[in-house]
Amino acid sequence: MSSDSSRESSYIKVIGIIFYVMYTLKYSFELTYIHMSNTIDSMLLMFCVVLAILAMTMMKMSVKELIVLIGIIIIGLSVYWSSKESLYIMLIFAAIMIRTTDYRTALWTIFITKFILTLMIVLLSLLSIIPIGHMLVPKGIFGFVMGYSLGFSHPNNMAESVFFLIAAYLCIKEEKITIYDGIVIAIVEEACYQITKSKATFLLIILMLLLIFLRNTSFIKFIIKKLYGIYILLISLVISILLPMIYAMSTGVVRSISFELNGLLNGRLSNASHLYELFNLTSFGEIVNDVALKQRFGYGVVDNGYSFALFNYGIVGLTLIMLLYLISVRNLLKQGHFVYVIVILMFLTLGISENIIRAPYMNFTMIFWYEAIFFNQGLNKDATKII
């Protein structure tokens, strides 16, 4: 590589790092008591878009990759025009920008930025500058428990932020994860559970650690390879989309069974079913007005990532997300990156009960869509080649 090409390669890597800092900064205050002004938020969005476009003009890619990239961006823009939601195209840009750098650098950038901002939110709450956020958290038929959100709008959001950081750290360490990492993570997660009382993230972190430490056994490899994609996604989609649809439309015995199941799932079926009653199912999505949900049903939160994404991003939008995950996981498995796959599966599972499938502020695994957008790049060692 010539000295000019080497300098251009360094420039595009810097562009990628700055993008991930700005990208993480833009979304890290969502679901907290810190509210960014519309002006700053719009500036960060435009900055990220400009960086992404600039980087794409410098990327080397095949004709096939270019066609796929253009097709995906067109779908992203269609979702934006239909739903007025910029999140979708930003998810796509987050995956594309891996081409400017590599997974490890991107993950470190996201982790450090997210960690600093999360620590700042917690410290501001402990100093009473923003609310500490203690509240009774409903547990369905199991009653209520007291949880603390430490500056986030809900204890579950605090727990999801910790889940995000732990998962990102495990991806960074990947094959270098030690038993000491596992012990420290278990202690941190136990402390998080005692503060937030968020059971879903606690159980998924424990499961994630077990799968990672046992990933080289033939049994776990078999389970991950056989259940990694279509089965996990089918189960998630049935629970998250089909069951709320049945709840919304059923009568008689089926309605009674759905009601009992809804209690076991802490009201998540009824929350998601409100979408089917109030909004239209479209090809590229529409605005999901949480104020309208609260006025109509007394509760404006949809604790269901798949159903929310279905209405917000539409049938085409959600289908593309699922295809990108399927292809990416398949390609990561071929390369032997079981840690990445395990982390992705944990996020997809958490999406059943929390709205994280469409949300970059609680999910970073869309960066792995890179594997579905670009071909034969492996871990993109040559990602910084310039046209």
C-alpha positions as CSV (number, residue, x, y, z in Angstrom):
1,M,0.0,0.0,0.0
2,S,1.4,3.4,-1.0
3,S,1.9,6.2,1.6
4,D,-1.1,8.1,0.1
5,S,-3.3,5.1,0.4
6,S,-2.1,4.5,3.9
7,R,-3.0,8.1,4.9
8,E,-6.4,7.7,3.3
9,S,-6.9,4.4,5.2
10,S,-6.1,6.2,8.4
11,Y,-8.5,9.1,7.6
12,I,-11.4,6.7,7.0
13,K,-10.7,4.9,10.2
14,V,-10.8,8.2,12.1
15,I,-14.1,9.0,10.4
16,G,-15.4,5.6,11.6
17,I,-14.3,6.2,15.2
18,I,-15.8,9.7,15.3
19,F,-19.0,8.3,13.8
20,Y,-19.4,5.7,16.6
21,V,-18.7,8.3,19.3
22,M,-21.3,10.6,17.9
23,Y,-23.7,7.8,17.2
24,T,-23.5,6.5,20.8
25,L,-23.7,10.0,22.2
26,K,-26.8,10.8,20.2
27,Y,-28.7,7.8,21.7
28,S,-27.3,7.3,25.2
29,F,-29.6,9.8,26.8
30,E,-32.8,8.2,25.5
31,L,-34.9,6.8,28.3
32,T,-33.2,8.9,30.9
33,Y,-34.0,12.0,32.9
34,I,-31.5,14.0,30.8
35,H,-33.2,15.5,27.7
36,M,-31.1,16.6,24.8
37,S,-32.4,19.7,23.0
38,N,-33.9,19.1,19.5
39,T,-31.2,21.4,18.0
40,I,-28.3,19.3,19.4
41,D,-30.0,16.1,18.6
42,S,-30.5,17.2,15.0
43,M,-26.9,18.3,14.7
44,L,-25.7,15.0,16.0
45,L,-27.9,13.2,13.5
46,M,-26.7,15.3,10.6
47,F,-23.1,14.9,11.7
48,C,-23.5,11.1,11.7
49,V,-25.2,11.1,8.3
50,V,-22.5,13.3,6.7
51,L,-19.8,11.0,8.2
52,A,-21.5,7.9,6.8
53,I,-22.0,9.4,3.4
54,L,-18.4,10.6,3.3
55,A,-17.1,7.2,4.4
56,M,-19.2,5.4,1.8
57,T,-17.7,7.5,-1.0
58,M,-14.3,6.3,0.1
59,M,-15.1,2.6,0.4
60,K,-13.9,0.0,-2.1
61,M,-16.7,-2.6,-2.9
62,S,-17.7,-5.0,-5.6
63,V,-20.7,-4.3,-7.9
64,K,-22.7,-6.9,-6.0
65,E,-21.9,-5.3,-2.7
66,L,-22.8,-1.9,-4.1
67,I,-26.2,-3.2,-5.4
68,V,-27.0,-4.8,-2.0
69,L,-25.9,-1.6,-0.2
70,I,-28.1,0.6,-2.4
71,G,-31.1,-1.7,-2.0
72,I,-30.8,-1.7,1.8
73,I,-30.4,2.1,1.9
74,I,-33.5,2.5,-0.3
75,I,-35.5,0.4,2.1
76,G,-34.1,2.5,5.0
77,L,-35.1,5.7,3.3
78,S,-38.6,4.2,2.5
79,V,-39.0,3.5,6.2
80,Y,-38.0,7.0,7.0
81,W,-40.4,8.6,4.6
82,S,-43.2,6.4,5.8
83,S,-42.7,6.5,9.5
84,K,-40.6,9.7,9.9
85,E,-38.2,7.5,12.0
86,S,-34.5,8.2,11.5
87,L,-33.5,5.3,13.8
88,Y,-33.9,2.7,11.0
89,I,-31.4,4.3,8.6
90,M,-29.0,4.9,11.5
91,L,-29.1,1.2,12.3
92,I,-28.0,0.5,8.7
93,F,-25.3,3.1,8.8
94,A,-23.9,1.6,12.1
95,A,-23.4,-1.7,10.2
96,I,-22.0,-0.1,7.1
97,M,-19.4,2.0,9.0
98,I,-17.7,-1.2,10.3
99,R,-16.1,-1.2,6.8
100,T,-14.1,1.9,7.9
101,T,-12.5,0.1,10.8
102,D,-13.0,-3.3,12.5
103,Y,-15.3,-4.9,15.1
104,R,-12.9,-4.6,18.0
105,T,-12.2,-0.9,17.4
106,A,-15.9,-0.1,16.9
107,L,-16.8,-2.1,20.0
108,W,-14.2,-0.4,22.1
109,T,-15.4,3.0,20.9
110,I,-19.0,2.3,21.6
111,F,-18.2,0.6,25.0
112,I,-16.0,3.5,26.3
113,T,-18.5,6.2,25.1
114,K,-21.5,4.3,26.5
115,F,-19.7,3.6,29.8
116,I,-18.7,7.2,30.4
117,L,-22.2,8.5,29.6
118,T,-23.9,5.8,31.8
119,L,-21.5,6.5,34.7
120,M,-22.3,10.2,34.3
121,I,-26.1,9.5,34.4
122,V,-25.7,7.4,37.5
123,L,-23.5,9.9,39.3
124,L,-25.9,12.8,38.5
125,S,-28.8,10.8,40.0
126,L,-26.8,9.9,43.1
127,L,-26.0,13.6,43.5
128,S,-29.7,14.4,43.2
129,I,-29.2,16.5,40.1
130,I,-31.6,14.3,38.3
131,P,-34.1,11.9,39.9
132,I,-32.8,8.7,41.3
133,G,-35.9,7.0,40.1
134,H,-37.2,4.7,42.8
135,M,-40.5,3.0,41.9
136,L,-42.7,0.0,42.4
137,V,-42.0,-2.4,39.4
138,P,-45.0,-4.7,38.6
139,K,-44.2,-8.4,38.2
140,G,-47.6,-9.5,37.0
141,I,-49.1,-12.2,39.1
142,F,-46.1,-12.0,41.4
143,G,-46.9,-8.6,42.7
144,F,-44.6,-5.6,42.9
145,V,-41.0,-5.0,43.9
146,M,-39.1,-1.7,44.6
147,G,-36.5,-0.9,42.0
148,Y,-34.2,2.0,41.4
149,S,-33.4,3.4,37.9
150,L,-30.4,5.7,38.9
151,G,-31.2,8.4,36.4
152,F,-33.0,6.3,33.8
153,S,-36.7,6.6,33.3
154,H,-37.3,3.0,34.5
155,P,-35.3,0.4,36.4
156,N,-35.5,-1.9,33.4
157,N,-33.7,0.7,31.3
158,M,-30.9,0.9,33.8
159,A,-30.6,-2.8,33.7
160,E,-30.6,-2.9,29.9
161,S,-27.8,-0.3,29.9
162,V,-25.7,-2.6,32.1
163,F,-26.6,-5.5,29.9
164,F,-25.5,-3.5,26.8
165,L,-22.1,-2.7,28.5
166,I,-21.5,-6.3,29.6
167,A,-22.4,-7.8,26.2
168,A,-20.1,-5.3,24.4
169,Y,-17.2,-6.1,26.8
170,L,-17.6,-9.8,26.2
171,C,-17.5,-9.2,22.4
172,I,-14.4,-7.1,22.8
173,K,-12.6,-9.8,24.8
174,E,-14.1,-12.6,22.7
175,E,-11.5,-15.5,22.7
176,K,-9.6,-13.9,25.6
177,I,-12.5,-14.0,28.1
178,T,-11.2,-15.4,31.4
179,I,-12.9,-16.9,34.5
180,Y,-12.1,-13.6,36.3
181,D,-14.1,-11.7,33.7
182,G,-17.0,-14.0,34.4
183,I,-16.7,-13.5,38.2
184,V,-16.6,-9.7,37.9
185,I,-19.5,-9.7,35.5
186,A,-21.5,-11.9,37.7
187,I,-20.9,-9.6,40.7
188,V,-21.8,-6.5,38.7
189,E,-24.9,-8.1,37.4
190,E,-26.0,-9.3,40.9
191,A,-25.5,-5.7,42.1
192,C,-27.5,-4.4,39.2
193,Y,-30.3,-6.9,39.9
194,Q,-30.5,-5.9,43.6
195,I,-30.8,-2.3,42.5
196,T,-33.2,-2.6,39.5
197,K,-35.0,-5.9,40.2
198,S,-34.8,-6.6,36.5
199,K,-35.0,-10.4,36.3
200,A,-34.9,-10.8,32.5
201,T,-31.5,-9.2,32.0
202,F,-30.1,-10.9,35.1
203,L,-31.1,-14.4,33.8
204,L,-29.9,-13.6,30.2
205,I,-26.5,-12.5,31.5
206,I,-26.1,-15.7,33.5
207,L,-27.2,-17.7,30.5
208,M,-24.8,-15.7,28.3
209,L,-21.8,-16.4,30.5
210,L,-22.7,-20.2,30.7
211,L,-22.9,-20.5,27.0
212,I,-19.7,-18.5,26.4
213,F,-17.7,-20.6,28.9
214,L,-19.1,-23.8,27.4
215,R,-19.0,-22.7,23.8
216,N,-16.2,-25.1,22.8
217,T,-18.0,-28.2,24.0
218,S,-19.6,-30.2,21.2
219,F,-23.1,-30.1,22.8
220,I,-23.2,-26.3,23.0
221,K,-21.7,-25.9,19.5
222,F,-24.5,-28.2,18.2
223,I,-27.2,-26.3,20.0
224,I,-26.0,-22.9,18.8
225,K,-25.5,-24.1,15.2
226,K,-28.9,-25.8,15.0
227,L,-30.9,-23.2,16.9
228,Y,-29.0,-20.0,16.1
229,G,-31.2,-18.6,13.5
230,I,-34.6,-19.6,12.1
231,Y,-35.8,-21.4,15.2
232,I,-34.9,-18.7,17.6
233,L,-36.4,-16.0,15.4
234,L,-39.5,-18.1,14.7
235,I,-40.1,-18.6,18.5
236,S,-39.4,-14.9,19.2
237,L,-41.8,-13.8,16.4
238,V,-44.5,-16.2,17.5
239,I,-44.3,-15.0,21.1
240,S,-43.9,-11.3,20.2
241,I,-46.2,-10.9,17.3
242,L,-48.6,-13.8,16.9
243,L,-49.6,-14.1,20.6
244,P,-50.4,-10.4,21.0
245,M,-52.4,-10.6,17.8
246,I,-54.4,-13.5,19.2
247,Y,-54.9,-11.7,22.5
248,A,-56.3,-8.7,20.6
249,M,-58.7,-10.7,18.4
250,S,-59.6,-13.7,20.5
251,T,-62.8,-14.5,22.3
252,G,-64.2,-17.2,24.6
253,V,-61.8,-19.9,25.8
254,V,-58.9,-18.7,23.7
255,R,-59.4,-15.2,25.3
256,S,-59.3,-16.8,28.8
257,I,-56.1,-18.7,28.1
258,S,-54.5,-15.6,26.6
259,F,-55.5,-13.6,29.7
260,E,-53.8,-16.1,32.0
261,L,-50.7,-16.1,29.8
262,N,-50.7,-12.3,29.8
263,G,-50.5,-12.4,33.6
264,L,-47.5,-14.7,33.6
265,L,-45.8,-12.4,31.1
266,N,-46.4,-9.3,33.2
267,G,-49.0,-7.8,30.9
268,R,-46.7,-7.8,27.8
269,L,-49.3,-9.4,25.6
270,S,-51.9,-6.7,26.4
271,N,-49.3,-4.0,25.9
272,A,-48.4,-5.2,22.4
273,S,-52.0,-5.9,21.5
274,H,-52.8,-2.2,21.9
275,L,-50.7,-1.6,18.8
276,Y,-53.1,-3.9,16.8
277,E,-56.1,-2.0,18.1
278,L,-54.9,1.5,17.5
279,F,-52.5,1.6,14.6
280,N,-52.3,0.3,11.0
281,L,-50.0,-2.4,9.8
282,T,-48.1,-1.0,6.9
283,S,-45.3,-1.9,4.5
284,F,-42.7,0.6,5.7
285,G,-44.1,1.7,9.1
286,E,-45.7,4.7,10.7
287,I,-45.3,6.8,13.8
288,V,-46.2,4.9,17.0
289,N,-47.7,7.6,19.2
290,D,-47.1,6.7,22.8
291,V,-49.2,9.6,23.9
292,A,-52.2,8.1,22.0
293,L,-51.5,4.8,23.6
294,K,-51.5,6.3,27.1
295,Q,-54.7,8.3,26.5
296,R,-56.5,5.3,25.2
297,F,-55.2,2.5,27.4
298,G,-53.6,4.4,30.4
299,Y,-50.1,3.0,29.5
300,G,-47.8,4.3,26.8
301,V,-45.0,1.7,26.8
302,V,-44.9,-1.3,24.6
303,D,-42.7,-3.9,26.2
304,N,-42.2,-5.9,23.0
305,G,-39.4,-5.2,20.6
306,Y,-40.7,-7.2,17.7
307,S,-44.3,-5.9,17.7
308,F,-43.1,-2.3,18.1
309,A,-40.6,-2.7,15.2
310,L,-43.4,-4.3,13.1
311,F,-45.6,-1.2,13.4
312,N,-42.9,1.4,13.5
313,Y,-40.8,0.0,10.6
314,G,-43.5,-1.9,8.8
315,I,-43.6,-5.5,7.4
316,V,-40.7,-4.8,4.9
317,G,-38.6,-3.0,7.6
318,L,-38.9,-5.8,10.2
319,T,-38.4,-8.5,7.5
320,L,-35.1,-6.9,6.4
321,I,-33.9,-6.7,10.0
322,M,-34.6,-10.4,10.5
323,L,-32.9,-11.3,7.3
324,L,-29.8,-9.3,8.2
325,Y,-29.6,-11.0,11.5
326,L,-30.0,-14.5,10.0
327,I,-27.4,-14.0,7.3
328,S,-25.0,-12.3,9.7
329,V,-25.2,-15.0,12.3
330,R,-24.7,-17.7,9.7
331,N,-21.6,-16.0,8.4
332,L,-20.2,-15.4,11.9
333,L,-20.7,-19.1,12.7
334,K,-18.8,-20.0,9.6
335,Q,-15.9,-17.9,10.9
336,G,-16.1,-19.5,14.3
337,H,-17.2,-16.3,16.2
338,F,-19.4,-18.0,18.7
339,V,-19.2,-15.2,21.3
340,Y,-20.6,-12.7,18.8
341,V,-23.4,-15.2,18.0
342,I,-24.3,-15.9,21.6
343,V,-24.5,-12.1,22.4
344,I,-26.7,-11.6,19.3
345,L,-29.0,-14.4,20.4
346,M,-29.3,-12.9,23.9
347,F,-30.4,-9.5,22.5
348,L,-32.9,-11.2,20.2
349,T,-34.3,-13.1,23.2
350,L,-34.5,-9.9,25.3
351,G,-36.4,-8.3,22.4
352,I,-39.4,-10.5,23.3
353,S,-39.9,-8.6,26.6
354,E,-38.2,-5.3,25.9
355,N,-38.2,-2.7,23.1
356,I,-34.6,-3.2,22.0
357,I,-34.8,-4.6,18.5
358,R,-35.3,-1.2,16.9
359,A,-33.3,0.8,19.5
360,P,-29.6,1.6,19.1
361,Y,-29.6,3.1,22.6
362,M,-30.1,-0.4,24.1
363,N,-28.6,-2.6,21.3
364,F,-25.3,-2.6,19.5
365,T,-25.6,-5.9,17.6
366,M,-26.7,-4.3,14.4
367,I,-23.0,-3.6,13.7
368,F,-22.8,-7.3,12.9
369,W,-25.2,-6.8,9.9
370,Y,-21.9,-5.9,8.2
371,E,-21.6,-9.6,7.5
372,A,-24.8,-9.6,5.5
373,I,-24.1,-6.4,3.6
374,F,-20.5,-7.0,2.5
375,F,-19.2,-10.3,1.2
376,N,-16.1,-12.4,1.9
377,Q,-14.6,-9.9,4.2
378,G,-14.3,-12.0,7.3
379,L,-13.5,-9.6,10.1
380,N,-12.9,-7.0,7.5
381,K,-9.1,-6.8,7.9
382,D,-9.1,-5.0,4.6
383,A,-12.1,-2.8,5.5
384,T,-10.1,0.4,5.0
385,K,-9.1,-0.1,1.4
386,I,-10.0,2.9,-0.6
387,I,-11.5,3.1,-4.1
